[in-house]
Amino acid sequence: MTQQSIKSSIKTLLKERNAVLLAHNYMRDEVQEIADITGDSLALSMEAARTDADVIVFCGVHFMAESASILSPQKTVLLPRLDAGCPMADMVTVEGLVELKAKLPGVPVVTYVNSSAAVKAESDICCTSANALKVVQSLPEQEIIFAPDKNLGSYVARFTDKRFHLWEGYCPTHERLKPEVVRELKAKHPDAPFVCHPECNPAVVALADHACSTTGMYDYCQKSDARKFIIGTEAGILWRLRRDNPDKEFILASPALVCPNMKLTSLEDVLEALETMKPVVKVPEEIRIPAKRALDRMLAIPRD
């Protein structure tokens, strides 16, 4: 089948199944092109929950499909590639978190949404890369456990006096971006702001003109008067940046910024998932309910 005929078959099946197709910002270009909704992981799950779709096809990684199941337990959630995992999410286990909580009684756990449903269920509150500081500031306690991303935690800690107990997790893809590479690019393109994700190493974030979530990058680059940008996050973001800003230039900070897990899902996988209605991701109620409590507590924080 040609790519066009696969896309056509996918669109037909989406209608037949009353399904919505979600694609994370780091997905392959052709997957983002056909998606009903593109965006950050939690925002996608929240938008899908508001639709009247019976089926959610999540082009992302496993923890994202779990979040969709947490927020939409009545819907069928399909993850076209069940082997699309997240190394950072795998770096924190329930057993390890329970052990740390026992060593630090009364210290609340703030867990990045890039984590399993089971870990969220052991947490007090969740956060995204966009609202992490606000979440931390919402807590009365002066000490927090921050899991699993030590880089995001280090970034947030810069803006608060609270004491952080950082879990030793990180995103291998963002960690591959080295500060010396960024310095070279900044010297070569002095007119280009360096925009990076706070999942990058603190030495890289320190060089940023702006550090933010992927959604924040879209907003920043669109509103900025600059005509050229150095982008410090996964390569998949370039598709939408270039589509929405055809008159601007975007330079990927490193060819190493490619997540193999995010690139697993192909159009063929999406089509097969819709044809077979598999693989299904379903979070059991005993995990879903406490995990949703941690998400709901985050969502209850007033927005600006």
C-alpha positions in Angstrom: 0.0 0.0 0.0 1.1 3.5 -0.7 1.4 6.0 2.2 -1.6 7.9 0.8 -3.8 4.7 0.7 -2.8 3.8 4.2 -3.8 7.3 5.4 -7.1 6.9 3.6 -7.8 3.6 5.2 -6.9 5.0 8.6 -9.4 7.9 8.1 -12.1 5.5 7.1 -11.6 3.3 10.1 -11.4 6.2 12.5 -14.9 7.2 11.4 -16.2 3.6 11.6 -14.8 3.1 15.1 -15.8 6.5 16.3 -12.1 7.0 17.2 -9.9 9.9 17.8 -6.2 9.8 16.7 -3.7 11.5 19.0 -0.1 12.2 18.1 2.6 13.4 20.5 4.8 16.3 19.3 7.7 13.9 18.9 6.0 11.4 16.6 7.1 10.9 13.0 6.0 13.7 10.6 3.6 11.5 8.7 1.9 10.4 11.9 1.5 14.0 13.1 0.1 15.0 9.7 -2.8 12.6 9.9 -3.6 13.1 13.6 -6.9 14.7 14.8 -5.0 16.2 17.8 -1.3 16.9 18.3 0.4 18.1 21.5 2.0 17.3 24.8 1.3 14.0 26.5 -1.2 15.0 29.2 -2.9 17.7 27.1 -3.7 15.0 24.5 -5.3 12.8 27.1 -7.3 15.7 28.5 -8.5 16.7 25.0 -9.4 13.1 24.2 -11.4 12.8 27.4 -13.5 15.8 26.3 -14.4 14.2 22.9 -17.4 11.9 22.3 -15.1 9.3 20.8 -15.4 5.7 21.9 -11.8 4.9 21.0 -8.6 6.7 21.6 -5.7 5.8 19.3 -2.6 7.1 21.1 0.5 7.6 19.0 3.0 8.1 21.8 4.6 5.9 24.5 3.1 3.6 27.1 2.7 6.0 30.0 0.8 8.4 27.7 -1.7 5.7 26.8 -2.1 5.0 30.6 -2.9 8.6 31.2 -5.6 8.5 28.6 -7.0 5.4 30.3 -6.9 7.1 33.7 -8.9 10.1 32.4 -11.2 8.1 30.1 -11.9 4.7 31.7 -15.0 4.3 29.6 -13.1 4.6 26.4 -11.0 2.0 24.6 -7.4 3.1 24.5 -5.2 1.7 21.7 -1.4 2.0 21.7 -0.3 1.0 18.2 3.2 0.0 19.5 3.0 -1.7 22.9 6.8 -1.8 22.9 7.0 2.0 22.8 8.2 2.7 26.3 9.9 5.6 28.1 13.3 5.0 29.6 12.8 7.9 32.1 9.5 6.5 33.2 11.1 3.1 33.7 13.8 4.6 36.0 11.3 5.0 38.9 9.6 1.9 40.4 6.8 1.7 42.9 9.1 -0.3 45.2 11.8 2.3 45.0 9.4 5.2 45.6 7.7 3.5 48.6 11.2 2.9 50.1 12.2 6.6 49.7 8.8 7.7 51.1 9.5 5.5 54.2 12.9 7.2 54.7 11.3 10.7 54.3 8.0 10.4 56.2 5.6 13.3 55.6 7.5 14.6 52.6 5.1 14.9 49.6 5.9 13.3 46.3 5.7 15.4 43.2 5.7 13.1 40.1 6.3 14.2 36.6 3.6 12.9 34.2 6.4 11.0 32.4 5.8 8.1 34.8 3.8 4.9 35.0 0.2 4.9 36.3 1.4 2.7 39.3 4.0 5.4 40.3 1.4 8.2 39.9 -0.8 6.2 42.3 1.9 6.3 44.9 2.3 10.1 44.5 0.7 13.1 46.2 0.5 15.2 43.1 1.6 15.2 39.4 3.1 17.9 37.3 4.0 18.7 33.7 7.1 20.4 32.5 5.0 23.5 32.0 3.4 23.7 35.5 6.1 22.0 37.7 7.0 25.2 39.5 3.4 26.1 40.2 2.7 22.6 41.5 5.7 22.8 43.9 4.7 26.3 45.1 1.1 25.0 45.7 2.4 22.7 48.5 2.7 24.0 52.0 5.7 21.7 52.8 9.2 23.0 52.5 10.6 19.7 51.4 9.5 17.6 48.4 10.4 14.4 46.7 10.6 15.1 42.9 10.5 12.1 40.6 11.6 10.8 38.2 13.4 13.6 36.3 16.4 15.1 38.1 17.0 17.6 35.4 13.5 19.0 35.5 13.6 19.0 39.3 16.9 20.9 39.2 15.4 23.5 36.9 12.4 24.0 39.1 14.6 24.2 42.2 16.3 27.3 40.8 13.0 29.3 41.3 12.1 28.2 44.9 13.8 27.9 48.3 12.3 24.5 49.0 14.5 21.5 49.5 14.3 18.9 46.8 15.0 15.2 47.1 15.6 14.4 43.5 15.1 10.9 42.0 18.0 9.9 39.8 16.1 9.7 36.6 16.5 11.5 33.3 15.6 11.4 29.6 18.4 9.7 27.7 17.5 11.6 24.5 17.7 15.1 26.1 20.8 14.1 28.1 22.6 13.5 24.8 22.7 17.2 24.1 26.0 18.5 25.3 26.8 22.2 26.4 29.8 22.4 24.1 27.7 21.6 21.1 25.2 24.3 22.1 28.0 26.9 22.6 29.4 26.2 19.1 25.9 26.6 17.5 25.3 29.8 19.5 28.6 31.2 18.3 27.8 30.2 14.7 24.2 31.6 14.8 24.4 34.6 17.3 21.0 35.9 16.0 19.3 32.6 16.9 17.8 32.2 20.4 18.5 28.8 21.9 15.2 27.3 23.1 15.4 24.0 25.1 13.3 21.6 27.2 14.0 21.6 30.9 14.6 17.8 30.6 18.0 18.8 29.2 21.1 18.7 31.5 21.4 21.7 33.8 24.6 22.8 32.0 22.6 23.0 28.7 19.6 24.7 30.3 22.0 27.3 31.7 22.8 28.3 28.1 19.1 28.7 27.0 17.5 31.9 26.1 14.2 30.2 26.9 13.5 26.9 28.6 10.0 25.5 28.3 7.7 22.6 27.4 7.1 21.7 23.8 3.8 23.7 23.8 5.8 26.6 25.2 8.2 26.3 22.4 5.5 26.6 19.8 4.2 29.7 21.5 7.6 31.3 22.0 8.8 30.8 18.5 5.6 32.0 17.0 5.5 35.2 19.1 9.3 36.0 18.9 10.6 38.5 16.4 13.6 36.3 15.8 13.9 34.7 12.3 16.1 31.8 13.4 16.0 29.4 16.4 18.2 26.7 17.8 15.9 24.0 19.2 17.0 21.8 22.1 14.4 19.0 22.2 13.4 15.9 20.3 13.5 16.3 16.5 9.8 15.5 16.0 8.9 19.1 17.2 10.4 20.5 14.0 7.5 19.4 11.8 4.9 21.6 13.4 7.4 24.5 14.1 8.1 24.6 10.4 4.5 24.2 9.3 3.3 27.0 11.6 6.3 29.3 10.9 7.2 28.9 7.2 9.1 32.1 7.2 11.4 31.1 10.1 14.4 28.8 10.3 14.7 26.1 12.9 18.1 24.4 13.7 18.0 21.1 15.7 20.7 21.5 18.3 22.0 18.0 17.8 21.3 15.0 15.5 21.4 12.9 18.7 18.0 14.4 19.7 16.0 11.5 18.3 14.0 9.3 20.6 13.9 5.7 19.2 10.7 4.9 21.2 8.9 8.0 19.9 9.9 7.0 16.3 8.6 3.4 16.6 5.0 4.1 15.6 4.4 4.0 11.9 1.3 4.6 9.8 1.1 0.8 9.2 1.0 0.3 13.0 -1.8 2.8 13.3 -3.8 1.0 10.6 -3.2 -2.4 12.1 -4.3 -1.1 15.6 -7.6 0.2 14.1 -8.2 -3.0 12.1 -7.5 -5.4 15.1 -8.6 -3.0 17.9 -5.3 -4.0 19.6 -3.1 -3.5 21.6 -5.4 -2.1 24.4 -4.0 -0.2 27.4 -6.3 -0.4 30.4 -5.3 0.8 33.9 -6.9 -1.3 36.6 -9.2 0.6 38.9 -7.1 0.0 42.1 -4.3 1.9 40.3 -6.4 4.3 38.2 -8.3 5.9 41.1 -5.3 7.0 43.2 -3.4 7.9 40.1 -6.3 10.1 39.0 -6.3 11.7 42.4 -2.7 12.9 41.9 -3.6 14.2 38.5 -6.8 15.9 39.7 -4.9 17.6 42.5 -2.6 19.1 39.9 -5.5 20.1 37.6 -7.2 21.9 40.6 -4.4 24.4 40.8 -5.7 27.7 39.4 -4.1 28.7 36.1 -2.8 32.2 35.4 
